[in-house]
Amino acid sequence: MTPTTFATAIRARDPLVGYWSVLDSPVSTERIARLGYDYVALDAQHGLIDYAGVLASLTAIDTKGSTAVGLVRVEANDPMPIGKALDAGAAGVIVPLIDTAQDAAAAVAAVRYPPLGKRSYGPMRSALRIGPDPADAHAQTVVLAMIETAEGLKNVEGICATDGVDGVYIGPSDLRIALGGASSTDPRVADEFEAALVTVREAAAAAGIAAGIHNADGASAAKRLTEGFTYVTVASDLVHLEQVAYGHLTAVRATGRVR
């Protein structure tokens, strides 16, 4: 997968599967990038990754044998973190807390060079494989807008119709809370949550753009693909490390020889 093939696939609404990384651990990210995922998304908003970590992890994702491109969930809908992520070599950005079409347009403007946007030119690392001419960079870089608030859900049709938005991406934890959930997994708002997913999927399909969603595991991701989502992410390295370590510990304890 290259930035060009990834951008083409997203825009064609081809099925894609990615992995979510919150750890500042380029060596483990490098291994994940070789497993067959189409993309690895680095979480610079809630993850434990600073700019140096993003740069190192994007470099690691481009390792020999990698099947994935690197995306970055930036910390805010702001030209500075968006530009830095792209300059570091991200094939696209996932922009959080998009509430309106105006927010979506601002995200697009931060990704595109003038006259289409306001990105400052300085592709320090990205020039090695994305662009570097503005027109080529535009063709090879995607903009994914997060739908995770009540306002974003209300305005999803306008967000999806915003010129330059390549896809929307549901943040299920925030969206469930926004719908009245007492927690990020509150089952009491399950019906409202599932209805919201349909609303987002249908709005994206009507606009001809990709619809993605964050998932706790592969089985959930597979289910969402069958429902009509076009790209799905499995999360995350920190959670899976804990789960696997606990599973091994449980297996040893089952012998009864250790407490």
BELFENVEN-V693218 format. One record per run of one state. SS is the DSSP state (helix for helix, strand for strand, loop for the rest). FROM is the first residue (numbers start at 1). TO is the last residue. Records with the same first field share a line. If there is no record, write none. Layout:
BEGIN
SS->FROM-TO, FROM-TO
END
This chain:
BEGIN
loop->1-2, 12-15, 22-25, 34-38, 44-50, 62-68, 74-78, 88-91, 96-100, 112-112, 114-118, 120-125, 129-133, 141-141, 148-149, 155-155, 161-166, 171-171, 179-186, 208-209, 216-217, 228-230, 236-236, 254-259
helix->3-11, 26-33, 51-61, 79-87, 101-111, 126-128, 134-140, 150-154, 156-160, 172-178, 187-207, 218-227, 237-253
strand->16-21, 39-43, 69-73, 92-95, 113-113, 119-119, 142-147, 167-170, 210-215, 231-235
END
